[in-house]
Amino acid sequence: MAAWGDSSGAQGARATRSARSRSPWAGRPTWPDALDRTGLMTNLIPFAPRIAGALPISLGLADSGVEILCHADDPNEIAEMLWRSYRLTQRFALSRAAQAPHATHCYFHAFGWAFHISGSALPVREQPAQRILDLEQRLLRFGAAALRHSVMEARRRGLSTEAAFASVLGLSGDPNTAVMGLCGLTDRQICALLADAGFVPPRP
């Protein structure tokens, strides 16, 4: 009998094709490869780029996009760079908020992926999306595989990342606000929250 994934056997070939067809990334490069091809992280170096969203914490789905947070004191500077470098990409859109912190948003598609770049006068570490990402990483660290499995199941039912965490943890109200409200918790408090939700984390 052919081994799993052994392309020398018909059974292995069918299994390999089946596994690939189930992958949400089938038929396109991985998101890190696509990101590398765009040159975004190099072009955005002056703006201290950080990747946010579901992908860097392995909670992405087939329709997840690559989110990049930037620090831009001068909104015109990052807007001009994005316009100059990416205006010919598919579905390109560029906008800027008139009110503080004067966030600049850019959207486009490339190499099979959607990209969203946001630039704010706030340092990246203070931006809500980064604070939520930091929190979700802590939750997953203490909640381990059981929490990740539960969150992914909620994601597959159509919930956003924050809504999935809120649902699994039994948080009420607006999911983004509820999850954001956990950012100031200590590790011990996070462990207590997880235990109340049915997860048994290790001691911090």
C-alpha positions as CSV (number, residue, x, y, z in Angstrom):
1,M,0.0,0.0,0.0
2,A,1.3,3.4,-0.9
3,A,2.3,5.8,2.0
4,W,0.2,8.9,2.6
5,G,1.2,11.6,0.1
6,D,3.4,9.2,-1.9
7,S,2.8,10.3,-5.5
8,S,4.2,7.0,-6.8
9,G,0.9,5.3,-5.8
10,A,-2.5,6.1,-7.1
11,Q,-4.0,6.1,-3.6
12,G,-1.3,8.4,-2.3
13,A,-1.8,10.8,-5.3
14,R,-5.6,10.9,-4.7
15,A,-5.0,11.6,-1.0
16,T,-2.6,14.4,-1.7
17,R,-4.9,16.0,-4.2
18,S,-7.8,15.7,-1.7
19,A,-5.8,17.3,1.1
20,R,-4.8,20.2,-1.2
21,S,-8.4,20.7,-2.3
22,R,-9.5,21.1,1.3
23,S,-6.9,23.7,2.1
24,P,-8.2,27.3,2.2
25,W,-5.1,28.4,0.4
26,A,-5.4,25.9,-2.5
27,G,-4.5,27.3,-5.9
28,R,-2.7,30.4,-4.7
29,P,0.6,31.2,-2.9
30,T,0.6,31.2,0.9
31,W,-0.1,34.7,2.4
32,P,3.6,35.2,3.5
33,D,4.7,34.4,-0.1
34,A,2.1,36.7,-1.6
35,L,3.1,39.5,0.9
36,D,6.8,39.0,0.0
37,R,5.9,39.3,-3.7
38,T,4.1,42.7,-3.2
39,G,7.2,44.2,-1.6
40,L,4.9,45.9,1.0
41,M,7.0,45.2,4.1
42,T,10.1,46.7,2.4
43,N,8.2,49.7,1.0
44,L,6.5,50.3,4.4
45,I,9.8,50.2,6.5
46,P,9.6,54.0,7.2
47,F,6.2,53.4,8.8
48,A,7.1,50.5,11.2
49,P,4.7,47.9,9.6
50,R,3.2,45.1,11.7
51,I,0.9,42.3,10.4
52,A,-2.4,42.0,12.3
53,G,-5.7,40.2,11.9
54,A,-6.4,36.5,11.9
55,L,-3.6,35.3,9.6
56,P,-0.5,35.8,11.9
57,I,-2.3,33.8,14.7
58,S,-3.3,31.0,12.3
59,L,-7.1,31.7,12.6
60,G,-7.5,32.7,8.9
61,L,-10.2,31.4,6.6
62,A,-10.2,31.2,2.8
63,D,-11.6,34.8,2.6
64,S,-9.2,36.3,5.1
65,G,-7.1,39.2,4.0
66,V,-3.6,40.4,4.9
67,E,-3.8,43.3,7.3
68,I,-0.9,45.6,7.9
69,L,-0.8,48.4,10.6
70,C,1.6,51.3,10.2
71,H,2.6,54.4,12.1
72,A,2.4,57.5,9.9
73,D,2.7,60.9,11.4
74,D,2.2,62.5,8.0
75,P,-0.8,60.8,6.3
76,N,0.2,62.3,2.9
77,E,3.5,60.5,3.0
78,I,2.2,57.0,3.3
79,A,-0.7,57.7,1.0
80,E,1.6,59.0,-1.7
81,M,3.8,55.9,-1.4
82,L,0.8,53.5,-1.6
83,W,-0.6,55.4,-4.6
84,R,2.7,55.4,-6.4
85,S,3.5,51.8,-5.8
86,Y,0.1,50.0,-5.9
87,R,-2.5,52.1,-7.8
88,L,-2.4,49.7,-10.8
89,T,-3.2,46.6,-8.6
90,Q,-6.7,45.0,-8.8
91,R,-9.5,46.7,-6.7
92,F,-7.2,49.4,-5.5
93,A,-8.8,51.9,-3.2
94,L,-7.2,54.6,-1.0
95,S,-8.9,56.8,1.6
96,R,-8.0,59.0,4.5
97,A,-10.0,60.1,7.5
98,A,-10.3,63.8,8.1
99,Q,-10.4,63.5,11.9
100,A,-7.7,62.5,14.3
101,P,-5.7,60.2,14.3
102,H,-6.0,60.8,10.5
103,A,-5.9,57.2,9.5
104,T,-5.1,56.3,6.0
105,H,-6.6,53.1,4.5
106,C,-5.5,51.3,1.4
107,Y,-7.0,48.2,-0.2
108,F,-6.0,46.1,-3.1
109,H,-5.8,42.5,-4.4
110,A,-2.6,40.8,-5.6
111,F,-1.4,37.2,-6.0
112,G,-4.8,35.9,-5.0
113,W,-5.0,37.8,-1.7
114,A,-6.7,40.9,-0.4
115,F,-4.5,43.4,1.3
116,H,-5.5,46.2,3.8
117,I,-2.9,48.7,4.9
118,S,-3.8,51.2,7.5
119,G,-1.6,54.1,8.7
120,S,-2.3,56.1,11.8
121,A,-0.6,58.8,13.8
122,L,-0.8,56.5,16.8
123,P,2.2,54.2,17.3
124,V,1.4,50.7,16.1
125,R,1.6,49.2,19.7
126,E,-1.2,51.6,20.7
127,Q,-3.5,51.0,17.8
128,P,-6.7,49.0,18.7
129,A,-6.0,46.3,16.2
130,Q,-2.5,45.6,17.5
131,R,-3.7,45.6,21.1
132,I,-6.5,43.1,20.3
133,L,-3.9,40.9,18.4
134,D,-1.6,41.0,21.4
135,L,-4.5,39.9,23.7
136,E,-5.6,37.1,21.3
137,Q,-2.1,35.8,21.3
138,R,-2.1,35.7,25.1
139,L,-5.5,34.0,25.1
140,L,-4.3,31.3,22.7
141,R,-1.1,30.8,24.6
142,F,-3.0,30.0,27.8
143,G,-6.0,28.4,26.2
144,A,-3.9,26.2,24.0
145,A,-5.3,23.7,21.4
146,A,-8.8,23.6,23.0
147,L,-9.4,27.3,22.7
148,R,-8.0,27.5,19.2
149,H,-10.2,24.6,18.1
150,S,-13.3,26.3,19.6
151,V,-12.5,29.7,18.1
152,M,-11.9,28.1,14.6
153,E,-15.2,26.3,14.8
154,A,-16.9,29.6,15.5
155,R,-15.0,31.2,12.7
156,R,-16.2,28.5,10.3
157,R,-19.7,29.3,11.3
158,G,-19.2,32.8,9.9
159,L,-18.1,34.8,12.9
160,S,-15.3,37.3,12.7
161,T,-12.2,36.7,14.8
162,E,-13.3,39.0,17.6
163,A,-16.9,37.7,17.5
164,A,-15.6,34.1,17.7
165,F,-13.5,34.9,20.8
166,A,-16.4,36.7,22.4
167,S,-18.8,33.8,21.7
168,V,-16.4,31.1,23.0
169,L,-15.6,33.1,26.1
170,G,-19.2,34.0,26.9
171,L,-18.6,37.8,26.5
172,S,-21.7,40.0,26.1
173,G,-22.3,43.1,24.1
174,D,-20.4,44.3,21.0
175,P,-17.7,41.7,20.3
176,N,-14.9,44.2,19.4
177,T,-15.7,46.3,22.5
178,A,-15.9,43.2,24.7
179,V,-12.6,41.8,23.5
180,M,-10.9,45.2,23.7
181,G,-12.0,45.4,27.3
182,L,-9.8,42.4,28.1
183,C,-6.6,44.0,27.0
184,G,-5.7,45.2,30.5
185,L,-6.1,41.9,32.2
186,T,-3.1,40.2,33.9
187,D,-2.1,36.7,32.9
188,R,-3.7,35.4,36.1
189,Q,-6.9,37.1,35.2
190,I,-6.8,35.7,31.7
191,C,-6.4,32.2,33.1
192,A,-9.4,32.8,35.4
193,L,-11.5,34.0,32.5
194,L,-10.5,30.9,30.5
195,A,-11.3,28.6,33.4
196,D,-14.8,30.2,33.8
197,A,-15.4,29.5,30.1
198,G,-14.6,25.8,30.5
199,F,-10.9,25.9,29.5
200,V,-8.3,24.8,32.0
201,P,-5.1,26.8,31.3
202,P,-1.8,26.2,33.0
203,R,-0.8,28.5,35.9
204,P,0.8,31.7,34.6
